Amino acid sequence: MTTTAVTPNRRAPGLAAVCAGMLLLGLDNSILNVALPSLQRDAHLGIDTAQLQWVTDAYPLALAGLVLACGRWGDRYGRRTALMLGLAVCGLASAFGALGDTPHQLIAARAGMGLGGALIMPATLSLTVGLYRGHPRARAALAAWTASASVGVVLGPALGGWLLEHFTWRSGFWVNVPVCAIALLLARPLLPNSRDRSARSLDPTGTALGILALTTLVYGTISAPHHGWSSPATVSVLLLGMALFVLYARRERQLPVPSLPLDLLRTPRYAGAVAVIVLFFFTVAGMSFVITLYLQAVLGCTPLQAGLRILPFAGAAAAGSGCVLLVPVRFGPRPPVVSGAAMALVGYLVLAGTTTDSGYGRTLTALLLIGTGLGLAAMPCTEIVMNAADPDHAGTAAATNDTTRAVGSSLGIAVLGSVVNSVYTDRMEHQGPQLPAGAARMASEQAVGALTAASQLPPDQAARLIATAREAYVHAMSVAALPAAGATTAAGLAAWFLLRRPGVTAPVPTKAPEPTDLVAKEPAV
């Protein structure tokens, strides 16, 4: 492995630079969430609910499919080089999205931003580990990296809301361009360019299989509310996605040095950490998508108000990551992770009890519980995944960690978003008021569409439609919170049974001691 020497005075500025990169990724992943209603109201754009999910999901989907290959590329050609290339790609894709005029252009732009993120994300984590390897503050540096990712995800809606108050939804893309440019200028002087010259070349076939498998599953899930969950089209697409995943796993097992270290999953601690990360980000990403629409379509918040009301989640996540550092290392990762899962479970149950009479207080309580739980669980599991690899393969280890997050996020948005769409549409079709054909279709597809349709109706009919649409969406969100609670429970169980302290094994049965063994012996002289 070759690396530039890390001097003490470069550690803190270097950590600030990589945390800024993670903050940018968090912003990219969530800044458009509060713009979703604005996108739906843009008649020129003509975007429907399924396309809206694709705009949201294209980013984590591209990230999940490409991050392993990009992590391996960074190992081979330099992690700082990968970071700088990712920033350039992300900036160009953001400019393309800002100039887009069709849903497909926005989806392509978000996918391009995901490619940039796939280069940035493993580079930031491996650089963080490299900057502080063997340093007393190594765990604090990892906590800062974890917190910056969570903070970015939640700051995104607040910044997006402020931009929408003053500009159009296109500003959510434009804002990335100067940020990427500044980060590019700072990366080279502040960061070392570690690499592993012995790293194996990329595997295009395996990468393509992974992308196809995940995309197929997400497509089948997003289209399920329109075709029906039990329809032949939906079932066949989902089965095809599973078959592609099996082919991908077989391909990885045949490689001498696989991109995805499947053999590590036989290690209970590693498998438990991966399971917790996937399940946590499945719930957080999926319900963030749902809660953002709830704040605007049901509680009537402006984009800025909605973004500010999600901000406490960021503080809770940062506080949870900080609390992990207070747990003595000798206790292992299980106490904070199980505690985090329990807090998040309570948060989702609080959310499941939401009614049309519930105010922001219930949502705030849920956000604080879920955010603290995420902070408690994410950092120890990230530490386990990173410590499973030797320093030469830090990029691959970081990419594995990022893959688990991105896979969980993309599937969470697809699954929980589709649950909400299915329940909402069914409720509106059976309980909604009689409307003209065009207004009925608009109202049954999306809650924001119901508000738009109501503006074209007489006052009495509009009031009934808005009340029904809000009740239907609240019911749909409550239903979606239950599988989120189930996934969090599974994460807690995985942590309890798999995340044991290093070196702790089951006691080996031995025969009962002989009576003579119990007699005290004279000490040797």
N, C-alpha and C positions, 0 to 999 in steps of 0.2 A: 504494500500500500504506500502511495506517495501522498504527502500532505504538506501544506505550508505550516510552519511553526506557529503555535498559538501562544502569544505573549499575554501576560496578565491584563495589560491595559487594553487588549482587544476583545476580551471576553464579554464584558458588559455591553459595549456598543454592538458587537456581533450578535449577541442574544437579542438586543433591541431590534436589529435589522430582521432577523428571522421571525421574531414575534410579529413584526409589522407585516411580513409576508403572510403569516397565518391569519392575521386580522383581515387582510385584504381578501383572502379566500373565504373567510366567514361572511364578510360583507357581500361578496359575489353570490354566495349561496343563499342569501336571505334578503338582499336589498330590494328585489323585485316583488317580495311577498305582499307588501302593502300596496303595490301597484297593480295587483291582479284585478281588483274591481275597475280601475282606470283602463286597463287593457280591454276588459269586457265591454266597457262603455264606448270604446273607440270604434265608431261605425265604419270608418275607413279600413281599420284593421280586420274586422269581421272574424273575431276569434271565438271559438266555442269552448265548452268546459273541458273536453278531452284535450284540445290543443293547449289550453291553459295549463293542464297537468304536464303536458310534454315540455312546455316552456320552463316550468319549474323543475322537472325531472331530468331534462337533458344534461344539465350541469353535473349532478352527482352520478348520473349514468355514465357519461364519458369519463369522469374521474375514476369510477370504480373499474371500468373496463381497461383503462390505459395506465393506471398508476403503478402496477407491478412492472410493466415493461419500462416505464419512465424511471422507476427507481433503479432498475438494473442498468439503464442507460446512464444514470447519474453515477452509479458505482464505477462504471467503465470509463466515462469521459470527464468526470468531475462534478461534484455536487453543486459547487458554486456556478459552474457553467449551466447545469440543468436549471438552477433557480433563475438565472438571468434569461435563458431562453424561454422559460415558462412565463416570466413577466412580460416579455415581448409578445408572445402569442396571446396572452390574456388581454393586453392592451389593444392589439389589432382586432381581435374578435369583439371586444367591447365597442370599438368604433363601428364595426360592421353592424352590430345590433342596433346601435343608435341611429343608423341610417336606414334600417330595415322598414319595409312597408307591408310585409305579409307575415302571417304566423310562421310559415316555414323558414323564413329568413331569421326570425327571432329564435326559433328552435335551433337552427344551424349555428347562430352566434353563441347561444348558451352552450352548445356542445363544444365549440371552439374554446370558450372560456374554461370548460371542463378539461380539455386537453392541456391548456396552460396550467390549470390547477394540478393536474397529474404530474407535471414536471416540478412544480413549486413545492407541493406538500411533502413528499418524501425527502426532498433536499433540505427543507427547513428542519425537519425532525432529526435527520442524520447529522446535520451541521450543529444542532443544539447538543446532541450527545457527544460529538467530537470536540466541541468547544469546552465542555465541562467533564470529559471522561477522567475519572479518578479525582475529581475536585470535590472538596467537602460540600459545595453548594450544588452538586449535580442534581439532586432531587428537587431542589428549589427551581433550578433552570427548567426541568421537565414540567414542573407544576405551572411555571409561567407560560410555557409553550401550550400546554393543555388549556389554560385559562384564556389565552389570547384567541384560540380557535372558538371557544364558547362565547366569548365577549363579542367577537366579530359577527357571529351568527345573529346575535340579538341587537347589536348596534345597527345592523343593516336595515331593519324596518324603521328605526327612528330616523336615520339619515335619509332613507327613501321617502319617508313621510314628509320630512322637511323639504326635500327637493320637489315633491309633488305639490306642495303648497305654493311653490314659486315658479315651477317649470312643468314640463310634461313628463310622461313616463320615460321618455328617451334620456332624460338626465340620469336615470339609474344606470344606464350604460356609459354615458359620457364621463361620469365621475371617476371611473376606473383608469381612464387614459393618463391623466397627470400623475395619479398615484403610482401606476406602473413605471412611468418615466422616472420619477424621483427615486423609487426603489432600485431601479436599474443603475442609477448613478451612484448610489450608496453601497451596493452589494460588493463591487469589486475591491474597493479599498478596505472594507471592514471584515470580509469573510475569507477564510482559507479555502483552498480548492482541493480538498481531499478526494482521492480516487483509489480504485483497486484495479491495477493494470492486468491482473489475472482474471478479472471478471468474465464470465461466459457471455458469448454474444446473445443477442436478442432472439426470441422465438416467435416469429410472425404468425405461424400457424396456431400456436397456443393462445396468443393474444387475440387473434380473430375469433377463435372458438369461445373465449371468455366473454368478449363483447357481444357476440351473437346470442349466447345463452342468456345473459342478463337482459339484453334489449328485448328478446322474445318474451321473457317472463313479464317484464314491465309492460310491454305492449298488450299482452293478454289480460293483464290485471286492469289497466286503464280502460281498455275497450269493453270489459265485462259488463259494466252497467248499461251499455247501449245494446249489446248482443244478448245479454243474459248470462249469469254465472254458469248455468248448466247447459248452455247452448253448445252444439257441436263445434262451432267456430272457436269459442273461448276455451273449451276443454282441449281441443287439438293443439291450439297455440301454446297453452300451458304445458302440455305433455311434451311438445317439441322443445320448449325451453329446458325442461328437466333432462331430456335426452341429450341435449347439447352440453349441459353441465356434466353429465356422466362422461361424455367424450372428452371434455376438457380435463376432468380429473384423471382419466386414463392416460391422456397425453402427458400430463405433468408427472405422473408416476413413472413413465417410460424414460424421462429425461435424466441424465446423470446429475445435473444440478437444476432442479425445477425452479421456476419463477415463484411459485407458491409452495412454500415448504409444508406440504401436506403431512409428511412424517411427524412433524412437530405436534400435530393434533393428537398424536398418541400420548403426549405428555399431558397429564391432567391439568396442571396449572396453565399451560399455554392454551389448551382447548377451552378451559373455563374463561380465560381472559378474552379470547376471541369471541366466544358466545356472548359475554356480557357487553362488549363493545357493539356488536351487531344489533343486539336486542335493544340496547339503550338508544342508539341512533335511529333505529327503526321507529321507535315511539316518538322521540323528540322531533325528528324531521317531519314525520307524518302529521303529528298534532299541531306543530307550528303552522303548517299550511292551513289547517282547519281553524285554529284559533284566530289567525289573522283575518280570515273572512268573517268569522263570528263578530269580532270587534267592530267591523265596519258595517256589515249587512244587518246585524241584529241590534247591537248597542248603539249604532249610529255614529261611531267615531269617524273623524276625518283621518286621512292617511297618517298625518303627523301625530294625532292623538293616539291612534292605534300603535304606531311605532314606539311612542313614549310609554305606553302601558305595558309593552312587552319588555322594556328595559330592566325591570327588577329581576328578570330571569338571569341576565348577565351578571348582576351583582351576586346573586345566589350561587351561580356556577363558580364564579371566582372565589367566593367564600368557601365553598365546598372543597375546591382544589387546595386552598390554603389550610383547611382543617386537616387534610391528609398528612401534612408535614408535622402535625402535632402528635400523630400516632407513632409510638416507638416502633422502630423497624422490627424488633423482636416479635411483635404481635402478628406480623405478616399482613398480606393484603385483604384477608377475608373480613375483618371487622369493618373497615370503611366501605368496602364494596357492598356487603350485605346491608349495612345501615343505609347506604345510598339507594339501593333497590327498594328498601322498605319505605323510605321517604317518598320516592317517586311513585310507588304503588298508591300510597295515600293520596298523593296529588291527583292521580288519574281518577281515583274513586270520587274525589271532591268534584272533579270536572264532570264525571258521569251523572252527578246529581243536579246538574244545571237545569233550570227551568226558564221560561220566558220572563219570570219575575226576578230572576237572579240578576244582581248587578255586577259591577266590576270586582267587588270584593271577593267573590267566590273564585273568579278567574285569577286574581292576584295571589290568593292563597295557594291555588294549584301551581302557578308559575314558580313561586318561591320554593315549594316542596320539590317539584320536579327539577328545578335548576340546582338546588343544593345536592339532590341525589345524584345528578349527572356529574357534578364536580367531585363528589366523594368517590364515585365509581370509575371515572374515566382515567384519572392519573395513575392509580396502581396497576390497572390493566395495561395501559400503554407502557409502563415500566417493565412489566413481565414480557410483553411482546418484543420490546427493544433489547432486553437482556438475553433473549434467546439466540441472538446472532453474534458472531465475532465482529470486531471493529471493521474489518475489510468489507463486510457485507451489511454495513449499517443502512445503506440506501435500500437494499432489498427488505430488511426488517422494517424500516420505516414505511415502505410501500405496502407491506403486508398489513401493518396497522391502519394505514390510510384506506386500503381496500375494504377492510371490515367496516370502517365508518361509512364509506361511500356506498357500499352494497346495502347496509342497513338503511341509510338515508333514502336511496332511490326506491327500494322496496317499500319503505314506510310511506313515502309520498304516494306511491302507486296504490298500495293496499288500503291504507286508511282514507286516502282521498276518494278512492272508488267506493268504499263502504259508505262514506257520507253522501256521495252522489246517488248511489242506489237507494238508500233510505229516504233521502230528500225527495227524489223523483217519485218514488212509490207513494209517499205521503201526499205530495201535491196532486198526483193523478187521482187519488181516491178521496181526498178531502178538500181539494182546492175548489174555489167558486167557478161557475160557468163563465168562460171567457171566449172572445174571438179566437180563431185557430192560431193566428200568429202570436198573440199575447199569451195564450195558454202554453204553447211550446217554449216560449222565452221564459215564462215563469217556472215551468216544471224542470228546466235544465239547470238553473242556478238561482241562488237567492238574490244576487245582484240583478239578474235579469227580471226577477219579480218586481223589484223596485223601479226598474226602467219601464216595465209594462204598466205598472200602477200609475205612472205619470200620464198615461194616455187614456185613463178610464175616468168615469164620473167619481166624485169624492167618496160616496158610500161604498161602491164596488172596489175602489182603490184601497180603502181602509181595510176591508175584509181580506183582500189579496195580501196586503202587507202583513197583517196579523197571522194569516195562515202560513205564509212563507217563513216568517220568523219562527213560528212554532215548529214547523217542519225541519228547519235547519238546526234549531236547538236540540230537537229529538235526535237528528242524525249525528250531531256532535257527541251527544251523550252515549249513543250506541257505539260510535267509534272509540270512545274512551275505554270501553270494556276490553276489546282485544289489546289495547295499549297496556291496560292494567295486567292482563294475562301475560304479555311479553315481558313486562317488568318483573312479575312473579317468577317467570322462568329464569330471568337473569339472576335474581336473588338465590334461587335454588342451585343454579350452576356455580355461583360463587361459594355457597355454603359447602357443597360437596367436593368441589374441584380446587379451590384456591386455598390449599393448606400451606403452612409454613414450610420453607425449604428444609429438607432433612427429616420431616415428620413422617413416619411410616407407622403402619399398624403393628402393634406388638406381636412378637412371634411367640406362640405357645411353647412353654417349656415344661419339662416334667417337674413334679413336686420335689422339693429338696429333701434329701435324706436327713433323718434325725441328727446324724453326726455332723452334717453340714451346719446345723444351727448352734453347735457348741463353739463358744468363743475360743479362738486360738491365741496362743501366746505370741506377742509380736516378736519378729525376728530381731536378733541382736547384731 
